[in-house]
Amino acid sequence: GRGVVPSTECSVGELLDLGYVMARDTVTATLKIQNTSSLTLPFSVQLESLSPTRDRDRQKIPSFLTSPLQRTEIVGTQNYNGFSVFSVSPTEGKIEAGMSQDFVVTFSPDHESLYYSDRLKVLLFGKHTAHEIQLKGAARDHPMFVEGGVPLDVPVESLAVTSPVALQEALKGGKVPPLFIMEQGGIRHGNAPLPLRKKGIKDNFFPESEKISIMSLLLLLEFVEGSAEPARAEITVGAIQSPLLAAKKAVEFSLDSGPELPRAGFELAGPRGALERGQLKRIGVSWVPPADLQ
């Protein structure tokens, strides 16, 4: 007889990132697996979130109580509605020798979170793991996002839903330092509810019912004393592409830090602009400590 080793090739690596989508929207991505052997390969697909041993594996100390270096979360945020965040089709079948099979991965988040994740396993003959692919995605309630810096939260959600009223109370109490304001259409995103001035109107405040999304960014910049170059960091602004949104040519944005950051020696490169749907823009942040810095 002659032994033959089953072999396959996958069109993606170890990570499939579906990016940012609108909460309650659905997006898909396709990956291809090719049978490079001379055998017909029966396959099946498993998601870690649907593993029959997941409940048993979760009987441990909650991961958000452990050190970040010890966290090994594979399955991230899950939907509130009980349906799977990620799904894949087909889940089983056969790949003939020399042929390939397309797999459609669907991402359907039902609320805002940055930490949707799962792991996709492709098994051959019901037991041999051919490929393991980490699935990731993020969902926002508004069509723009800002990312960068050091995470200020943990990638594990509680079952509690944070009330926006509590965030506004934190602002009134001075517990959240102002960092940026991003304007998009009639919605203001940022962590400083300042008045929006419009042409012909001296002071136009958003009503209390207007949604304000609060987000803080922590950037670490290290300046070398005596250096001619400022310390630099970078943040990314993006516009989400979604069929849930009205079609527009571009989405305008602005980042406003107020007078505090310039006085402290910080400078934003290109804090205003416009983005097409699905486009990203990187904004540089530089820092030179002022002469009177203590």
Order of alpha helices (4+ residues) and beta strands (2+ residues): beta-beta-beta-beta-alpha-beta-beta-beta-beta-beta-beta-alpha-beta-beta-beta-beta-beta-beta-beta-alpha-beta-beta-beta
